[in-house]
Amino acid sequence: MIAKIKQAVQNSTLATKIRYSYALILIPMFLFMIICFFYIWEGNTRYAEMINSAVVASEFSLDFKKDFDYETYLLIIGNKSVEESQLDELLAEANRVMDSLSALDVSQDNAARLKSARKYLDNLETYINRIKDNMDEGNKYEDNIQIWENDVQIVTSLLRETIFQYIYYEIKDLEVARAEYQTFYVRMIRYTLIALGLITVLIVFLSYYIPQSITKPITRLSEVTDQVAKGDLSVRSDVDEGGEVGVLSESLNAMIDKINELLEQVTQEQTSLRKAELELLQSQINPHFLYNTLDTIVWLAEGSDQDKVVSMVESLSEFFRTSLNQGKDVIPIREEVQHVRSYLEIQQVRYQDILEYEISVPESLYHYSIPKISVQPLVENALYHGIKNKRRLGKITVSGQELKDYIVISVQDNGIGMTEERLMQVNERLKNRTSESTEAYGLYNVNERIRLKFGDAYGISIRSEYEEGTVCEIRLPKELV
């Protein structure tokens, strides 16, 4: 039996094991309590009925014989009329007590006594009616005295004796019941002690095997998780017991496998990220951009415009300082804004006839982080593919906005814009993370780095209207540097 219980416990879920323990402890206790309550209730009910019977019987007047005999004598001698006599009230009260006693559950002997008492009362009523009839006829005094002496007084004596016997035997039954209850209580105490001993043994058994069946597999799982926490991803859980622990073991093994997959994926993504950063850095150190800027500086120097030469050199120096930035991947938005400003200052000198710009990023955003060289490629794209293709004066606006859960950096131009078909192609490639060897490569590069760094919820989105302009938005999380 114990072996079957152990096997059932081991193959059960944690909730079922706890229910087993409750059931095995509580069910015997409940059964024992129900039996005890039944016997106690039954005994108390019987005891209460006997007490109630004795109480009701005691309501029968002990002076009934004296009062009834006296009232009958007064009626016979004419001291009281039939209307003044209380004989009917005495009989009615006695019958009421008999009715109450008859409604109770009494012993067979006392039931017979009640039947006799009822018969005595009926006889008394008959004798009183006979006396009344004699009084109506007149000259029946001797007959009435004879009825009173030979019938009424004898029947009232028998009635009193019957009631006394009834009360006596009810009290005697109470004493027997009390003795039986005392024996029952002693037996109940003995059974209670035996039951407590058995329940104690059961509790000891359950307190050992059920917690062990729960904690042992959990301990084995804990050992596996400790090894995983220390970096050993080669371990696997071998807990194969049923219930939640078995499911947890399978989930733990699946989680370890998933961690291995994610580590490989992260390694590949980091490699891709470094590759993208190198490619972007190489694109920033564009020989044509550098040559053109240096040519502009030479042209300004030959024109003796020393202030612009100094400004161009400072801007170029600041531009490359941010591009290199000691190998950092993420920089404050403040430095990214300065990088864009340096770039636009250089380009405005070269394209002063067609380029205007405005930078309106709030200083409240300066302390948030952004991947290095994220805004400048968008500005460059706006200049070369938006403003220059418009072939007249255009404007580039760099702005920022702090929303509830994220930050948006916008690069807007009023250049040539994109057709609906072209815009759909660019957005589709950004969404599907596919690059192309055209002008959208810079956008893809920035978008890929942001998504690799912060997740797919962030990145670049583009809105454009042909002949109206383009808006590129960078969505970033609120992360401090």
Helices and strands as residue ranges (DSSP letters): H 2-10, H 14-58, H 64-77, H 87-102, H 108-137, H 141-147, I 148-152, H 153-229, H 244-284, H 287-302, H 306-324, G 325-327, E 330-332, H 333-350, E 355-360, G 363-365, E 369-371, H 376-382, I 383-387, H 388-390, E 394-402, E 406-413, H 420-432, H 441-454, E 459-465, E 469-477
